[in-house]
Amino acid sequence: MESLIVLIPLSVLLILIALKAFLWAVNSGQFDDLDREAARILEDDDLPAGKEGRSP
């Protein structure tokens, strides 16, 4: 029973930290353009072998 005195405030503190991190992410624009980030992996932006500055 004495452990609840520690665990309940600790869990509330962790929830508040997680909520603050989530709100920071939303307010800083982390979730603004999810479709663009999903499609970015499909784009081919590799340079040809001769353009990298290395000799073939």
DSSP file (Angstrom, degrees, kcal/mol; ACC not computed):
  #  RESIDUE AA STRUCTURE BP1 BP2  ACC     N-H-->O    O-->H-N    N-H-->O    O-->H-N    TCO  KAPPA ALPHA  PHI   PSI    X-CA   Y-CA   Z-CA
    1    1 A M    >>        0   0    0      0, 0.0     3,-0.8     0, 0.0     4,-0.6   0.000 360.0 360.0 360.0 -33.6    0.0    0.0    0.0
    2    2 A E  H >>  +     0   0    0      1,-0.2     3,-0.7     2,-0.2     4,-0.6   0.782 360.0  64.8 -69.2 -24.7    2.9    2.4    0.7
    3    3 A S  H >> S+     0   0    0      1,-0.2     4,-2.9     2,-0.2     3,-0.7   0.793  91.2  64.2 -69.4 -25.2    4.2    1.8   -2.8
    4    4 A L  H <> S+     0   0    0     -3,-0.8     4,-2.0     1,-0.2    -1,-0.2   0.807  91.7  64.2 -65.7 -28.1    1.0    3.5   -4.2
    5    5 A I  H << S+     0   0    0     -3,-0.7    -1,-0.2    -4,-0.6    -2,-0.2   0.823 114.4  32.2 -63.9 -30.0    2.1    6.7   -2.5
    6    6 A V  H <X S+     0   0    0     -3,-0.7     4,-1.6    -4,-0.6    -2,-0.2   0.853 118.6  51.7 -91.4 -41.6    5.1    6.7   -4.9
    7    7 A L  H  X S+     0   0    0     -4,-2.9     4,-2.4     1,-0.2     5,-0.2   0.859 104.4  54.0 -71.4 -37.3    3.6    5.1   -8.0
    8    8 A I  H  X S+     0   0    0     -4,-2.0     4,-2.1     2,-0.2    -1,-0.2   0.954 112.7  41.5 -66.9 -49.5    0.5    7.2   -8.4
    9    9 A P  H  > S+     0   0    0      0, 0.0     4,-2.3     0, 0.0    -1,-0.2   0.874 114.8  53.8 -64.1 -33.5    2.3   10.6   -8.5
   10   10 A L  H  X S+     0   0    0     -4,-1.6     4,-2.2     2,-0.2    -2,-0.2   0.909 109.2  47.2 -65.8 -41.0    5.1    9.1  -10.6
   11   11 A S  H  X S+     0   0    0     -4,-2.4     4,-2.2     2,-0.2    -1,-0.2   0.889 111.5  50.8 -68.0 -38.1    2.5    7.9  -13.2
   12   12 A V  H  X S+     0   0    0     -4,-2.1     4,-2.2     2,-0.2    -2,-0.2   0.905 110.3  50.5 -64.4 -40.6    0.8   11.2  -13.2
   13   13 A L  H  X S+     0   0    0     -4,-2.3     4,-2.1     2,-0.2    -2,-0.2   0.905 110.2  49.1 -63.1 -42.6    4.2   12.9  -13.8
   14   14 A L  H  X S+     0   0    0     -4,-2.2     4,-2.3     2,-0.2    -1,-0.2   0.879 110.3  51.2 -66.2 -37.4    5.0   10.6  -16.7
   15   15 A I  H  X S+     0   0    0     -4,-2.2     4,-2.5     2,-0.2    -2,-0.2   0.909 109.9  49.6 -65.1 -41.5    1.6   11.2  -18.3
   16   16 A L  H  X S+     0   0    0     -4,-2.2     4,-2.3     2,-0.2    -2,-0.2   0.887 110.6  50.0 -65.0 -38.5    2.2   15.0  -18.0
   17   17 A I  H  X S+     0   0    0     -4,-2.1     4,-2.2     2,-0.2    -2,-0.2   0.922 112.1  47.6 -64.8 -43.9    5.6   14.7  -19.6
   18   18 A A  H  X S+     0   0    0     -4,-2.3     4,-2.3     1,-0.2    -2,-0.2   0.893 112.0  50.1 -64.6 -39.9    4.2   12.6  -22.5
   19   19 A L  H  X S+     0   0    0     -4,-2.5     4,-2.6     2,-0.2    -1,-0.2   0.901 110.4  49.7 -64.7 -41.1    1.4   15.1  -23.0
   20   20 A K  H  X S+     0   0    0     -4,-2.3     4,-2.2     2,-0.2    -2,-0.2   0.901 111.1  49.4 -65.1 -40.6    3.8   18.0  -23.1
   21   21 A A  H  X S+     0   0    0     -4,-2.2     4,-2.1     2,-0.2    -2,-0.2   0.902 112.1  48.5 -64.9 -40.8    6.0   16.2  -25.6
   22   22 A F  H  X S+     0   0    0     -4,-2.3     4,-2.3     2,-0.2    -2,-0.2   0.929 111.8  48.2 -64.8 -45.4    3.0   15.4  -27.8
   23   23 A L  H  X S+     0   0    0     -4,-2.6     4,-2.6     1,-0.2    -2,-0.2   0.875 110.2  52.7 -64.5 -36.8    1.7   19.0  -27.7
   24   24 A W  H  X S+     0   0    0     -4,-2.2     4,-1.9     2,-0.2    -1,-0.2   0.927 109.5  49.3 -61.6 -44.3    5.2   20.3  -28.5
   25   25 A A  H  <>S+     0   0    0     -4,-2.1     5,-2.3     1,-0.2     6,-0.4   0.898 113.0  46.5 -63.5 -40.7    5.3   18.0  -31.6
   26   26 A V  H ><5S+     0   0    0     -4,-2.3     3,-1.1     1,-0.2     5,-0.2   0.930 114.6  46.4 -67.0 -44.8    1.9   19.2  -32.7
   27   27 A N  H 3<5S+     0   0    0     -4,-2.6    -2,-0.2     1,-0.2    -1,-0.2   0.760 108.8  55.2 -71.5 -24.9    2.7   22.9  -32.2
   28   28 A S  T 3<5S-     0   0    0     -4,-1.9    -1,-0.2    -5,-0.2    -2,-0.2   0.449 118.1-107.2 -90.1   1.3    6.1   22.6  -34.0
   29   29 A G  T X 5S+     0   0    0     -3,-1.1     3,-1.2    -4,-0.3     4,-0.3   0.697  72.4 140.0  89.8  18.9    4.6   21.2  -37.1
   30   30 A Q  T 3 <S+     0   0    0     -5,-2.3    -4,-0.2     1,-0.3     3,-0.1   0.778  79.5  38.8 -66.6 -25.6    5.7   17.6  -36.8
   31   31 A F  T 3  S+     0   0    0     -6,-0.4     3,-0.4    -5,-0.2    -1,-0.3   0.088  85.6 105.4-112.0  21.9    2.4   16.3  -38.1
   32   32 A D  S <  S+     0   0    0     -3,-1.2     2,-0.4     1,-0.2    -1,-0.1   0.932  89.5  19.2 -71.8 -47.0    1.7   18.9  -40.8
   33   33 A D     >  +     0   0    0     -4,-0.3     4,-1.3     1,-0.1    -1,-0.2  -0.644  64.1 155.0-130.3  74.5    2.4   17.0  -44.0
   34   34 A L  H  > S+     0   0    0     -3,-0.4     4,-1.8    -2,-0.4    -1,-0.1   0.813  73.9  58.7 -72.5 -30.3    2.4   13.2  -43.4
   35   35 A D  H  > S+     0   0    0      2,-0.2     4,-1.8     1,-0.2    -1,-0.2   0.889 104.0  51.4 -67.2 -37.9    1.5   12.4  -47.0
   36   36 A R  H  > S+     0   0    0      1,-0.2     4,-1.3     2,-0.2    -1,-0.2   0.916 110.5  48.2 -64.5 -43.0    4.6   14.1  -48.3
   37   37 A E  H  X S+     0   0    0     -4,-1.3     4,-0.6     1,-0.2    -1,-0.2   0.844 109.9  52.9 -68.0 -32.2    6.9   12.2  -45.9
   38   38 A A  H  < S+     0   0    0     -4,-1.8     3,-0.3     1,-0.2    -1,-0.2   0.857 113.7  42.6 -69.8 -34.5    5.2    8.9  -46.9
   39   39 A A  H >X S+     0   0    0     -4,-1.8     3,-1.2     1,-0.2     4,-0.6   0.655  95.9  78.8 -85.4 -16.2    5.8    9.5  -50.6
   40   40 A R  H >< S+     0   0    0     -4,-1.3     3,-0.9     1,-0.3    -1,-0.2   0.820  85.1  61.0 -64.6 -30.9    9.4   10.8  -50.1
   41   41 A I  T 3< S+     0   0    0     -4,-0.6    -1,-0.3    -3,-0.3    -2,-0.1   0.759 101.2  55.1 -67.1 -22.8   10.8    7.3  -49.7
   42   42 A L  T <4 S+     0   0    0     -3,-1.2    -1,-0.2    -4,-0.2    -2,-0.2   0.632  86.3  99.3 -85.6 -14.2    9.6    6.5  -53.2
   43   43 A E  S << S-     0   0    0     -3,-0.9     2,-0.8    -4,-0.6    -3,-0.0  -0.482  70.7-135.0 -76.3 143.4   11.4    9.3  -54.9
   44   44 A D        +     0   0    0     -2,-0.2    -1,-0.1     1,-0.1    -2,-0.1  -0.850  39.1 154.7-101.0 102.6   14.7    8.6  -56.7
   45   45 A D        +     0   0    0     -2,-0.8     2,-0.2     2,-0.1    -1,-0.1   0.145  27.4 128.5-114.2  18.8   17.1   11.3  -55.7
   46   46 A D        -     0   0    0      1,-0.1     3,-0.1     0, 0.0    -2,-0.0  -0.513  56.9-126.2 -74.0 142.5   20.3    9.4  -56.2
   47   47 A L        -     0   0    0     -2,-0.2     5,-0.1     1,-0.1    -1,-0.1  -0.589  30.0 -99.3 -84.4 149.7   23.0   11.0  -58.4
   48   48 A P    >>  -     0   0    0      0, 0.0     3,-1.3     0, 0.0     4,-0.5  -0.257  39.3-104.1 -62.2 160.4   24.4    9.2  -61.4
   49   49 A A  G >4 S+     0   0    0      1,-0.3     3,-0.7     2,-0.2     5,-0.4   0.817 119.7  52.2 -59.8 -34.3   27.8    7.5  -60.8
   50   50 A G  G 34 S+     0   0    0      1,-0.2     3,-0.4     2,-0.1    -1,-0.3   0.678 104.7  56.9 -76.1 -17.8   29.7   10.2  -62.7
   51   51 A K  G <4 S+     0   0    0     -3,-1.3    -1,-0.2     1,-0.2    -2,-0.2   0.495  85.0  79.0 -93.4  -5.2   28.2   13.1  -60.7
   52   52 A E  S << S-     0   0    0     -3,-0.7    -1,-0.2    -4,-0.5    -2,-0.1   0.571 106.3-110.1 -82.7  -7.5   29.2   12.0  -57.2
   53   53 A G  S    S+     0   0    0     -3,-0.4     2,-0.4     1,-0.4    -3,-0.1   0.461  84.8 111.9  92.4  -0.4   32.8   13.3  -57.6
   54   54 A R  S    S-     0   0    0     -5,-0.4    -1,-0.4     2,-0.0    -2,-0.2  -0.821  70.4-117.9-104.4 146.9   34.2    9.8  -57.7
   55   55 A S              0   0    0     -2,-0.4    -5,-0.1     1,-0.1    -6,-0.0  -0.611 360.0 360.0 -81.8 144.7   35.8    8.3  -60.7
   56   56 A P              0   0    0      0, 0.0    -1,-0.1     0, 0.0    -6,-0.1   0.497 360.0 360.0 -68.9 360.0   34.2    5.2  -62.1
